[in-house]
Amino acid sequence: MQGFKDITECYDWSYAPDREGLRLCSACGPTHESNGTPSGYGTWHGNFERVFLPIGMFQKNHRGSLAHIETGDDNYRAYAIAAPALSLG
C-alpha cells in the first residue's frame, strides 16, 4: 500500500484523523475500510523487532541505512525510545 500515503477514500480514518494521508507502516495503518469491513492492518505482524525512533532525527545515508542526522551515527538502536501511546481519536 506504499505506506497508505494519499490513500484516503478507501479507509475509515475516523479513529485517528491525524494519520490520514501519512506514510504509515502496516501496524499504524487503518483498521477498517470505508465500508466498515476490517482492513487487515492496524496490528504489528511480529516478523522482526519493532524499534521506535524520535521523529525527524534520522535520514537515509549514502548506503541506504538509517543515520542520525546530527552525528551520522548509523547505530539507530542507540536512539530508541519507548513505544508511543496510541491515540484513538
FIVEX-250111 format. One record per atom (N, C-alpha, C): residue number from 1; atom name; y, x, z. Coordinates in steps of 0.2 Angstrom, whole numbers, plus 5000, padded with zeros to 4 digits. Last residue first. Layout:
BEGIN
<node><n>NUM</n><atom>CA</atom><yy>Y</yy><xx>X</xx><zz>Z</zz></node>
...
// end
This chain:
BEGIN
<node><n>89</n><atom>N</atom><yy>5044</yy><xx>4959</xx><zz>5094</zz></node>
<node><n>89</n><atom>CA</atom><yy>5050</yy><xx>4954</xx><zz>5092</zz></node>
<node><n>89</n><atom>C</atom><yy>5053</yy><xx>4951</xx><zz>5098</zz></node>
<node><n>88</n><atom>N</atom><yy>5036</yy><xx>4968</xx><zz>5099</zz></node>
<node><n>88</n><atom>CA</atom><yy>5033</yy><xx>4962</xx><zz>5096</zz></node>
<node><n>88</n><atom>C</atom><yy>5038</yy><xx>4957</xx><zz>5095</zz></node>
<node><n>87</n><atom>N</atom><yy>5034</yy><xx>4985</xx><zz>5100</zz></node>
<node><n>87</n><atom>CA</atom><yy>5039</yy><xx>4979</xx><zz>5100</zz></node>
<node><n>87</n><atom>C</atom><yy>5037</yy><xx>4973</xx><zz>5096</zz></node>
<node><n>86</n><atom>N</atom><yy>5025</yy><xx>4996</xx><zz>5109</zz></node>
<node><n>86</n><atom>CA</atom><yy>5025</yy><xx>4991</xx><zz>5104</zz></node>
<node><n>86</n><atom>C</atom><yy>5030</yy><xx>4985</xx><zz>5105</zz></node>
<node><n>85</n><atom>N</atom><yy>5031</yy><xx>5011</xx><zz>5115</zz></node>
<node><n>85</n><atom>CA</atom><yy>5029</yy><xx>5004</xx><zz>5117</zz></node>
<node><n>85</n><atom>C</atom><yy>5030</yy><xx>5000</xx><zz>5110</zz></node>
<node><n>84</n><atom>N</atom><yy>5025</yy><xx>5026</xx><zz>5108</zz></node>
<node><n>84</n><atom>CA</atom><yy>5030</yy><xx>5022</xx><zz>5109</zz></node>
<node><n>84</n><atom>C</atom><yy>5027</yy><xx>5015</xx><zz>5111</zz></node>
<node><n>83</n><atom>N</atom><yy>5015</yy><xx>5039</xx><zz>5115</zz></node>
<node><n>83</n><atom>CA</atom><yy>5015</yy><xx>5033</xx><zz>5111</zz></node>
<node><n>83</n><atom>C</atom><yy>5021</yy><xx>5028</xx><zz>5113</zz></node>
<node><n>82</n><atom>N</atom><yy>5024</yy><xx>5054</xx><zz>5120</zz></node>
<node><n>82</n><atom>CA</atom><yy>5019</yy><xx>5048</xx><zz>5121</zz></node>
<node><n>82</n><atom>C</atom><yy>5020</yy><xx>5043</xx><zz>5116</zz></node>
<node><n>81</n><atom>N</atom><yy>5025</yy><xx>5067</xx><zz>5107</zz></node>
<node><n>81</n><atom>CA</atom><yy>5027</yy><xx>5063</xx><zz>5113</zz></node>
<node><n>81</n><atom>C</atom><yy>5022</yy><xx>5057</xx><zz>5114</zz></node>
<node><n>80</n><atom>N</atom><yy>5023</yy><xx>5084</xx><zz>5102</zz></node>
<node><n>80</n><atom>CA</atom><yy>5020</yy><xx>5077</xx><zz>5103</zz></node>
<node><n>80</n><atom>C</atom><yy>5024</yy><xx>5073</xx><zz>5108</zz></node>
<node><n>79</n><atom>N</atom><yy>5026</yy><xx>5097</xx><zz>5099</zz></node>
<node><n>79</n><atom>CA</atom><yy>5031</yy><xx>5092</xx><zz>5100</zz></node>
<node><n>79</n><atom>C</atom><yy>5029</yy><xx>5085</xx><zz>5101</zz></node>
<node><n>78</n><atom>N</atom><yy>5014</yy><xx>5103</xx><zz>5097</zz></node>
<node><n>78</n><atom>CA</atom><yy>5018</yy><xx>5106</xx><zz>5102</zz></node>
<node><n>78</n><atom>C</atom><yy>5024</yy><xx>5101</xx><zz>5104</zz></node>
<node><n>77</n><atom>N</atom><yy>5010</yy><xx>5098</xx><zz>5085</zz></node>
<node><n>77</n><atom>CA</atom><yy>5007</yy><xx>5095</xx><zz>5091</zz></node>
<node><n>77</n><atom>C</atom><yy>5010</yy><xx>5098</xx><zz>5097</zz></node>
<node><n>76</n><atom>N</atom><yy>5015</yy><xx>5106</xx><zz>5075</zz></node>
<node><n>76</n><atom>CA</atom><yy>5018</yy><xx>5099</xx><zz>5077</zz></node>
<node><n>76</n><atom>C</atom><yy>5016</yy><xx>5096</xx><zz>5083</zz></node>
<node><n>75</n><atom>N</atom><yy>5018</yy><xx>5120</xx><zz>5071</zz></node>
<node><n>75</n><atom>CA</atom><yy>5013</yy><xx>5118</xx><zz>5076</zz></node>
<node><n>75</n><atom>C</atom><yy>5016</yy><xx>5111</xx><zz>5079</zz></node>
<node><n>74</n><atom>N</atom><yy>5027</yy><xx>5125</xx><zz>5062</zz></node>
<node><n>74</n><atom>CA</atom><yy>5023</yy><xx>5120</xx><zz>5060</zz></node>
<node><n>74</n><atom>C</atom><yy>5017</yy><xx>5118</xx><zz>5064</zz></node>
<node><n>73</n><atom>N</atom><yy>5044</yy><xx>5128</xx><zz>5065</zz></node>
<node><n>73</n><atom>CA</atom><yy>5038</yy><xx>5129</xx><zz>5068</zz></node>
<node><n>73</n><atom>C</atom><yy>5033</yy><xx>5123</xx><zz>5065</zz></node>
<node><n>72</n><atom>N</atom><yy>5057</yy><xx>5128</xx><zz>5061</zz></node>
<node><n>72</n><atom>CA</atom><yy>5052</yy><xx>5129</xx><zz>5056</zz></node>
<node><n>72</n><atom>C</atom><yy>5045</yy><xx>5130</xx><zz>5058</zz></node>
<node><n>71</n><atom>N</atom><yy>5067</yy><xx>5124</xx><zz>5070</zz></node>
<node><n>71</n><atom>CA</atom><yy>5064</yy><xx>5130</xx><zz>5071</zz></node>
<node><n>71</n><atom>C</atom><yy>5059</yy><xx>5132</xx><zz>5065</zz></node>
<node><n>70</n><atom>N</atom><yy>5073</yy><xx>5112</xx><zz>5065</zz></node>
<node><n>70</n><atom>CA</atom><yy>5077</yy><xx>5117</xx><zz>5068</zz></node>
<node><n>70</n><atom>C</atom><yy>5074</yy><xx>5124</xx><zz>5069</zz></node>
<node><n>69</n><atom>N</atom><yy>5062</yy><xx>5104</xx><zz>5060</zz></node>
<node><n>69</n><atom>CA</atom><yy>5067</yy><xx>5106</xx><zz>5056</zz></node>
<node><n>69</n><atom>C</atom><yy>5072</yy><xx>5111</xx><zz>5059</zz></node>
<node><n>68</n><atom>N</atom><yy>5045</yy><xx>5108</xx><zz>5061</zz></node>
<node><n>68</n><atom>CA</atom><yy>5050</yy><xx>5106</xx><zz>5065</zz></node>
<node><n>68</n><atom>C</atom><yy>5057</yy><xx>5109</xx><zz>5061</zz></node>
<node><n>67</n><atom>N</atom><yy>5034</yy><xx>5103</xx><zz>5047</zz></node>
<node><n>67</n><atom>CA</atom><yy>5038</yy><xx>5108</xx><zz>5051</zz></node>
<node><n>67</n><atom>C</atom><yy>5044</yy><xx>5105</xx><zz>5055</zz></node>
<node><n>66</n><atom>N</atom><yy>5019</yy><xx>5098</xx><zz>5040</zz></node>
<node><n>66</n><atom>CA</atom><yy>5025</yy><xx>5096</xx><zz>5044</zz></node>
<node><n>66</n><atom>C</atom><yy>5028</yy><xx>5102</xx><zz>5047</zz></node>
<node><n>65</n><atom>N</atom><yy>5016</yy><xx>5106</xx><zz>5024</zz></node>
<node><n>65</n><atom>CA</atom><yy>5014</yy><xx>5104</xx><zz>5031</zz></node>
<node><n>65</n><atom>C</atom><yy>5020</yy><xx>5102</xx><zz>5034</zz></node>
<node><n>64</n><atom>N</atom><yy>5019</yy><xx>5111</xx><zz>5011</zz></node>
<node><n>64</n><atom>CA</atom><yy>5017</yy><xx>5104</xx><zz>5012</zz></node>
<node><n>64</n><atom>C</atom><yy>5015</yy><xx>5102</xx><zz>5019</zz></node>
<node><n>63</n><atom>N</atom><yy>5024</yy><xx>5123</xx><zz>5010</zz></node>
<node><n>63</n><atom>CA</atom><yy>5017</yy><xx>5122</xx><zz>5009</zz></node>
<node><n>63</n><atom>C</atom><yy>5014</yy><xx>5115</xx><zz>5010</zz></node>
<node><n>62</n><atom>N</atom><yy>5037</yy><xx>5122</xx><zz>5013</zz></node>
<node><n>62</n><atom>CA</atom><yy>5036</yy><xx>5124</xx><zz>5006</zz></node>
<node><n>62</n><atom>C</atom><yy>5028</yy><xx>5123</xx><zz>5005</zz></node>
<node><n>61</n><atom>N</atom><yy>5037</yy><xx>5107</xx><zz>5024</zz></node>
<node><n>61</n><atom>CA</atom><yy>5039</yy><xx>5114</xx><zz>5022</zz></node>
<node><n>61</n><atom>C</atom><yy>5036</yy><xx>5115</xx><zz>5015</zz></node>
<node><n>60</n><atom>N</atom><yy>5043</yy><xx>5091</xx><zz>5028</zz></node>
<node><n>60</n><atom>CA</atom><yy>5038</yy><xx>5095</xx><zz>5025</zz></node>
<node><n>60</n><atom>C</atom><yy>5041</yy><xx>5102</xx><zz>5023</zz></node>
<node><n>59</n><atom>N</atom><yy>5050</yy><xx>5089</xx><zz>5044</zz></node>
<node><n>59</n><atom>CA</atom><yy>5050</yy><xx>5088</xx><zz>5037</zz></node>
<node><n>59</n><atom>C</atom><yy>5045</yy><xx>5092</xx><zz>5034</zz></node>
<node><n>58</n><atom>N</atom><yy>5056</yy><xx>5082</xx><zz>5060</zz></node>
<node><n>58</n><atom>CA</atom><yy>5051</yy><xx>5085</xx><zz>5055</zz></node>
<node><n>58</n><atom>C</atom><yy>5052</yy><xx>5084</xx><zz>5048</zz></node>
<node><n>57</n><atom>N</atom><yy>5065</yy><xx>5074</xx><zz>5067</zz></node>
<node><n>57</n><atom>CA</atom><yy>5064</yy><xx>5081</xx><zz>5069</zz></node>
<node><n>57</n><atom>C</atom><yy>5059</yy><xx>5085</xx><zz>5065</zz></node>
<node><n>56</n><atom>N</atom><yy>5065</yy><xx>5060</xx><zz>5065</zz></node>
<node><n>56</n><atom>CA</atom><yy>5070</yy><xx>5064</xx><zz>5062</zz></node>
<node><n>56</n><atom>C</atom><yy>5070</yy><xx>5071</xx><zz>5064</zz></node>
<node><n>55</n><atom>N</atom><yy>5057</yy><xx>5055</xx><zz>5080</zz></node>
<node><n>55</n><atom>CA</atom><yy>5059</yy><xx>5053</xx><zz>5074</zz></node>
<node><n>55</n><atom>C</atom><yy>5065</yy><xx>5058</xx><zz>5071</zz></node>
<node><n>54</n><atom>N</atom><yy>5044</yy><xx>5065</xx><zz>5088</zz></node>
<node><n>54</n><atom>CA</atom><yy>5051</yy><xx>5062</xx><zz>5088</zz></node>
<node><n>54</n><atom>C</atom><yy>5054</yy><xx>5061</xx><zz>5081</zz></node>
<node><n>53</n><atom>N</atom><yy>5027</yy><xx>5059</xx><zz>5085</zz></node>
<node><n>53</n><atom>CA</atom><yy>5032</yy><xx>5064</xx><zz>5085</zz></node>
<node><n>53</n><atom>C</atom><yy>5039</yy><xx>5061</xx><zz>5085</zz></node>
<node><n>52</n><atom>N</atom><yy>5011</yy><xx>5056</xx><zz>5089</zz></node>
<node><n>52</n><atom>CA</atom><yy>5017</yy><xx>5053</xx><zz>5089</zz></node>
<node><n>52</n><atom>C</atom><yy>5022</yy><xx>5059</xx><zz>5089</zz></node>
<node><n>51</n><atom>N</atom><yy>4995</yy><xx>5057</xx><zz>5082</zz></node>
<node><n>51</n><atom>CA</atom><yy>5000</yy><xx>5060</xx><zz>5086</zz></node>
<node><n>51</n><atom>C</atom><yy>5007</yy><xx>5057</xx><zz>5084</zz></node>
<node><n>50</n><atom>N</atom><yy>4978</yy><xx>5052</xx><zz>5083</zz></node>
<node><n>50</n><atom>CA</atom><yy>4985</yy><xx>5050</xx><zz>5081</zz></node>
<node><n>50</n><atom>C</atom><yy>4990</yy><xx>5054</xx><zz>5085</zz></node>
<node><n>49</n><atom>N</atom><yy>4964</yy><xx>5060</xx><zz>5075</zz></node>
<node><n>49</n><atom>CA</atom><yy>4969</yy><xx>5060</xx><zz>5081</zz></node>
<node><n>49</n><atom>C</atom><yy>4975</yy><xx>5057</xx><zz>5079</zz></node>
<node><n>48</n><atom>N</atom><yy>4955</yy><xx>5049</xx><zz>5064</zz></node>
<node><n>48</n><atom>CA</atom><yy>4957</yy><xx>5055</xx><zz>5066</zz></node>
<node><n>48</n><atom>C</atom><yy>4962</yy><xx>5054</xx><zz>5072</zz></node>
<node><n>47</n><atom>N</atom><yy>4950</yy><xx>5036</xx><zz>5063</zz></node>
<node><n>47</n><atom>CA</atom><yy>4947</yy><xx>5041</xx><zz>5060</zz></node>
<node><n>47</n><atom>C</atom><yy>4949</yy><xx>5048</xx><zz>5061</zz></node>
<node><n>46</n><atom>N</atom><yy>4956</yy><xx>5025</xx><zz>5070</zz></node>
<node><n>46</n><atom>CA</atom><yy>4952</yy><xx>5029</xx><zz>5074</zz></node>
<node><n>46</n><atom>C</atom><yy>4949</yy><xx>5035</xx><zz>5070</zz></node>
<node><n>45</n><atom>N</atom><yy>4964</yy><xx>5014</xx><zz>5065</zz></node>
<node><n>45</n><atom>CA</atom><yy>4957</yy><xx>5015</xx><zz>5062</zz></node>
<node><n>45</n><atom>C</atom><yy>4953</yy><xx>5020</xx><zz>5066</zz></node>
<node><n>44</n><atom>N</atom><yy>4975</yy><xx>5003</xx><zz>5074</zz></node>
<node><n>44</n><atom>CA</atom><yy>4973</yy><xx>5010</xx><zz>5072</zz></node>
<node><n>44</n><atom>C</atom><yy>4966</yy><xx>5011</xx><zz>5070</zz></node>
<node><n>43</n><atom>N</atom><yy>4981</yy><xx>4988</xx><zz>5066</zz></node>
<node><n>43</n><atom>CA</atom><yy>4977</yy><xx>4992</xx><zz>5071</zz></node>
<node><n>43</n><atom>C</atom><yy>4975</yy><xx>4999</xx><zz>5069</zz></node>
<node><n>42</n><atom>N</atom><yy>4988</yy><xx>4983</xx><zz>5055</zz></node>
<node><n>42</n><atom>CA</atom><yy>4990</yy><xx>4982</xx><zz>5062</zz></node>
<node><n>42</n><atom>C</atom><yy>4986</yy><xx>4985</xx><zz>5068</zz></node>
<node><n>41</n><atom>N</atom><yy>4978</yy><xx>4975</xx><zz>5043</zz></node>
<node><n>41</n><atom>CA</atom><yy>4982</yy><xx>4980</xx><zz>5045</zz></node>
<node><n>41</n><atom>C</atom><yy>4984</yy><xx>4979</xx><zz>5053</zz></node>
<node><n>40</n><atom>N</atom><yy>4972</yy><xx>4963</xx><zz>5039</zz></node>
<node><n>40</n><atom>CA</atom><yy>4968</yy><xx>4969</xx><zz>5039</zz></node>
<node><n>40</n><atom>C</atom><yy>4971</yy><xx>4975</xx><zz>5042</zz></node>
<node><n>39</n><atom>N</atom><yy>4980</yy><xx>4952</xx><zz>5038</zz></node>
<node><n>39</n><atom>CA</atom><yy>4981</yy><xx>4956</xx><zz>5033</zz></node>
<node><n>39</n><atom>C</atom><yy>4975</yy><xx>4962</xx><zz>5033</zz></node>
<node><n>38</n><atom>N</atom><yy>4975</yy><xx>4935</xx><zz>5041</zz></node>
<node><n>38</n><atom>CA</atom><yy>4975</yy><xx>4941</xx><zz>5043</zz></node>
<node><n>38</n><atom>C</atom><yy>4975</yy><xx>4946</xx><zz>5037</zz></node>
<node><n>37</n><atom>N</atom><yy>4985</yy><xx>4922</xx><zz>5034</zz></node>
<node><n>37</n><atom>CA</atom><yy>4979</yy><xx>4925</xx><zz>5034</zz></node>
<node><n>37</n><atom>C</atom><yy>4980</yy><xx>4932</xx><zz>5037</zz></node>
<node><n>36</n><atom>N</atom><yy>4998</yy><xx>4917</xx><zz>5032</zz></node>
<node><n>36</n><atom>CA</atom><yy>4995</yy><xx>4916</xx><zz>5038</zz></node>
<node><n>36</n><atom>C</atom><yy>4989</yy><xx>4920</xx><zz>5039</zz></node>
<node><n>35</n><atom>N</atom><yy>5005</yy><xx>4920</xx><zz>5020</zz></node>
<node><n>35</n><atom>CA</atom><yy>5002</yy><xx>4913</xx><zz>5020</zz></node>
<node><n>35</n><atom>C</atom><yy>4998</yy><xx>4912</xx><zz>5027</zz></node>
<node><n>34</n><atom>N</atom><yy>5009</yy><xx>4933</xx><zz>5021</zz></node>
<node><n>34</n><atom>CA</atom><yy>5014</yy><xx>4927</xx><zz>5022</zz></node>
<node><n>34</n><atom>C</atom><yy>5011</yy><xx>4920</xx><zz>5022</zz></node>
<node><n>33</n><atom>N</atom><yy>4997</yy><xx>4941</xx><zz>5032</zz></node>
<node><n>33</n><atom>CA</atom><yy>5000</yy><xx>4940</xx><zz>5025</zz></node>
<node><n>33</n><atom>C</atom><yy>5005</yy><xx>4934</xx><zz>5026</zz></node>
<node><n>32</n><atom>N</atom><yy>4998</yy><xx>4950</xx><zz>5047</zz></node>
<node><n>32</n><atom>CA</atom><yy>4997</yy><xx>4944</xx><zz>5043</zz></node>
<node><n>32</n><atom>C</atom><yy>5000</yy><xx>4944</xx><zz>5037</zz></node>
<node><n>31</n><atom>N</atom><yy>5002</yy><xx>4962</xx><zz>5052</zz></node>
<node><n>31</n><atom>CA</atom><yy>4996</yy><xx>4960</xx><zz>5054</zz></node>
<node><n>31</n><atom>C</atom><yy>4993</yy><xx>4954</xx><zz>5050</zz></node>
<node><n>30</n><atom>N</atom><yy>5010</yy><xx>4976</xx><zz>5044</zz></node>
<node><n>30</n><atom>CA</atom><yy>5010</yy><xx>4969</xx><zz>5046</zz></node>
<node><n>30</n><atom>C</atom><yy>5003</yy><xx>4966</xx><zz>5047</zz></node>
<node><n>29</n><atom>N</atom><yy>5007</yy><xx>4993</xx><zz>5051</zz></node>
<node><n>29</n><atom>CA</atom><yy>5009</yy><xx>4988</xx><zz>5046</zz></node>
<node><n>29</n><atom>C</atom><yy>5008</yy><xx>4981</xx><zz>5048</zz></node>
<node><n>28</n><atom>N</atom><yy>5004</yy><xx>5002</xx><zz>5060</zz></node>
<node><n>28</n><atom>CA</atom><yy>5010</yy><xx>4999</xx><zz>5061</zz></node>
<node><n>28</n><atom>C</atom><yy>5012</yy><xx>4993</xx><zz>5056</zz></node>
<node><n>27</n><atom>N</atom><yy>4992</yy><xx>5006</xx><zz>5055</zz></node>
<node><n>27</n><atom>CA</atom><yy>4992</yy><xx>5004</xx><zz>5061</zz></node>
<node><n>27</n><atom>C</atom><yy>4998</yy><xx>5000</xx><zz>5063</zz></node>
<node><n>26</n><atom>N</atom><yy>4995</yy><xx>5011</xx><zz>5042</zz></node>
<node><n>26</n><atom>CA</atom><yy>4991</yy><xx>5005</xx><zz>5042</zz></node>
<node><n>26</n><atom>C</atom><yy>4991</yy><xx>5002</xx><zz>5049</zz></node>
<node><n>25</n><atom>N</atom><yy>5012</yy><xx>5016</xx><zz>5043</zz></node>
<node><n>25</n><atom>CA</atom><yy>5005</yy><xx>5018</xx><zz>5042</zz></node>
<node><n>25</n><atom>C</atom><yy>5001</yy><xx>5011</xx><zz>5043</zz></node>
<node><n>24</n><atom>N</atom><yy>5027</yy><xx>5012</xx><zz>5032</zz></node>
<node><n>24</n><atom>CA</atom><yy>5023</yy><xx>5012</xx><zz>5039</zz></node>
<node><n>24</n><atom>C</atom><yy>5016</yy><xx>5014</xx><zz>5037</zz></node>
<node><n>23</n><atom>N</atom><yy>5043</yy><xx>5012</xx><zz>5027</zz></node>
<node><n>23</n><atom>CA</atom><yy>5036</yy><xx>5015</xx><zz>5026</zz></node>
<node><n>23</n><atom>C</atom><yy>5032</yy><xx>5016</xx><zz>5032</zz></node>
<node><n>22</n><atom>N</atom><yy>5051</yy><xx>4996</xx><zz>5029</zz></node>
<node><n>22</n><atom>CA</atom><yy>5050</yy><xx>5003</xx><zz>5031</zz></node>
<node><n>22</n><atom>C</atom><yy>5043</yy><xx>5005</xx><zz>5028</zz></node>
<node><n>21</n><atom>N</atom><yy>5051</yy><xx>4982</xx><zz>5026</zz></node>
<node><n>21</n><atom>CA</atom><yy>5054</yy><xx>4987</xx><zz>5021</zz></node>
<node><n>21</n><atom>C</atom><yy>5054</yy><xx>4994</xx><zz>5023</zz></node>
<node><n>20</n><atom>N</atom><yy>5052</yy><xx>4978</xx><zz>5043</zz></node>
<node><n>20</n><atom>CA</atom><yy>5051</yy><xx>4975</xx><zz>5036</zz></node>
<node><n>20</n><atom>C</atom><yy>5055</yy><xx>4980</xx><zz>5032</zz></node>
<node><n>19</n><atom>N</atom><yy>5053</yy><xx>4981</xx><zz>5056</zz></node>
<node><n>19</n><atom>CA</atom><yy>5049</yy><xx>4985</xx><zz>5052</zz></node>
<node><n>19</n><atom>C</atom><yy>5049</yy><xx>4983</xx><zz>5045</zz></node>
<node><n>18</n><atom>N</atom><yy>5061</yy><xx>4972</xx><zz>5062</zz></node>
<node><n>18</n><atom>CA</atom><yy>5064</yy><xx>4978</xx><zz>5062</zz></node>
<node><n>18</n><atom>C</atom><yy>5060</yy><xx>4983</xx><zz>5057</zz></node>
<node><n>17</n><atom>N</atom><yy>5053</yy><xx>4961</xx><zz>5064</zz></node>
<node><n>17</n><atom>CA</atom><yy>5058</yy><xx>4961</xx><zz>5058</zz></node>
<node><n>17</n><atom>C</atom><yy>5061</yy><xx>4968</xx><zz>5057</zz></node>
<node><n>16</n><atom>N</atom><yy>5039</yy><xx>4957</xx><zz>5070</zz></node>
<node><n>16</n><atom>CA</atom><yy>5043</yy><xx>4964</xx><zz>5070</zz></node>
<node><n>16</n><atom>C</atom><yy>5048</yy><xx>4964</xx><zz>5064</zz></node>
<node><n>15</n><atom>N</atom><yy>5035</yy><xx>4945</xx><zz>5067</zz></node>
<node><n>15</n><atom>CA</atom><yy>5033</yy><xx>4948</xx><zz>5074</zz></node>
<node><n>15</n><atom>C</atom><yy>5037</yy><xx>4954</xx><zz>5075</zz></node>
<node><n>14</n><atom>N</atom><yy>5038</yy><xx>4942</xx><zz>5054</zz></node>
<node><n>14</n><atom>CA</atom><yy>5042</yy><xx>4938</xx><zz>5060</zz></node>
<node><n>14</n><atom>C</atom><yy>5040</yy><xx>4942</xx><zz>5067</zz></node>
<node><n>13</n><atom>N</atom><yy>5033</yy><xx>4946</xx><zz>5042</zz></node>
<node><n>13</n><atom>CA</atom><yy>5036</yy><xx>4951</xx><zz>5047</zz></node>
<node><n>13</n><atom>C</atom><yy>5040</yy><xx>4948</xx><zz>5053</zz></node>
<node><n>12</n><atom>N</atom><yy>5020</yy><xx>4943</xx><zz>5033</zz></node>
<node><n>12</n><atom>CA</atom><yy>5024</yy><xx>4939</xx><zz>5038</zz></node>
<node><n>12</n><atom>C</atom><yy>5027</yy><xx>4945</xx><zz>5043</zz></node>
<node><n>11</n><atom>N</atom><yy>5020</yy><xx>4948</xx><zz>5016</zz></node>
<node><n>11</n><atom>CA</atom><yy>5018</yy><xx>4948</xx><zz>5023</zz></node>
<node><n>11</n><atom>C</atom><yy>5023</yy><xx>4945</xx><zz>5027</zz></node>
<node><n>10</n><atom>N</atom><yy>5025</yy><xx>4948</xx><zz>5003</zz></node>
<node><n>10</n><atom>CA</atom><yy>5018</yy><xx>4947</xx><zz>5004</zz></node>
<node><n>10</n><atom>C</atom><yy>5016</yy><xx>4946</xx><zz>5011</zz></node>
<node><n>9</n><atom>N</atom><yy>5039</yy><xx>4951</xx><zz>5003</zz></node>
<node><n>9</n><atom>CA</atom><yy>5037</yy><xx>4944</xx><zz>5002</zz></node>
<node><n>9</n><atom>C</atom><yy>5030</yy><xx>4943</xx><zz>5003</zz></node>
<node><n>8</n><atom>N</atom><yy>5039</yy><xx>4966</xx><zz>5005</zz></node>
<node><n>8</n><atom>CA</atom><yy>5042</yy><xx>4961</xx><zz>5010</zz></node>
<node><n>8</n><atom>C</atom><yy>5039</yy><xx>4954</xx><zz>5009</zz></node>
<node><n>7</n><atom>N</atom><yy>5038</yy><xx>4981</xx><zz>5002</zz></node>
<node><n>7</n><atom>CA</atom><yy>5034</yy><xx>4975</xx><zz>5001</zz></node>
<node><n>7</n><atom>C</atom><yy>5035</yy><xx>4970</xx><zz>5006</zz></node>
<node><n>6</n><atom>N</atom><yy>5046</yy><xx>4992</xx><zz>5004</zz></node>
<node><n>6</n><atom>CA</atom><yy>5049</yy><xx>4987</xx><zz>4999</zz></node>
<node><n>6</n><atom>C</atom><yy>5044</yy><xx>4982</xx><zz>4998</zz></node>
<node><n>5</n><atom>N</atom><yy>5032</yy><xx>5000</xx><zz>5010</zz></node>
<node><n>5</n><atom>CA</atom><yy>5039</yy><xx>5001</xx><zz>5008</zz></node>
<node><n>5</n><atom>C</atom><yy>5041</yy><xx>4996</xx><zz>5003</zz></node>
<node><n>4</n><atom>N</atom><yy>5019</yy><xx>5001</xx><zz>5014</zz></node>
<node><n>4</n><atom>CA</atom><yy>5022</yy><xx>4995</xx><zz>5015</zz></node>
<node><n>4</n><atom>C</atom><yy>5030</yy><xx>4995</xx><zz>5013</zz></node>
<node><n>3</n><atom>N</atom><yy>5013</yy><xx>5013</xx><zz>5011</zz></node>
<node><n>3</n><atom>CA</atom><yy>5016</yy><xx>5013</xx><zz>5017</zz></node>
<node><n>3</n><atom>C</atom><yy>5020</yy><xx>5006</xx><zz>5018</zz></node>
<node><n>2</n><atom>N</atom><yy>5006</yy><xx>5011</xx><zz>4999</zz></node>
<node><n>2</n><atom>CA</atom><yy>5011</yy><xx>5015</xx><zz>4999</zz></node>
<node><n>2</n><atom>C</atom><yy>5016</yy><xx>5014</xx><zz>5005</zz></node>
<node><n>1</n><atom>N</atom><yy>4994</yy><xx>5004</xx><zz>5000</zz></node>
<node><n>1</n><atom>CA</atom><yy>5000</yy><xx>5000</xx><zz>5000</zz></node>
<node><n>1</n><atom>C</atom><yy>5006</yy><xx>5004</xx><zz>5000</zz></node>
// end
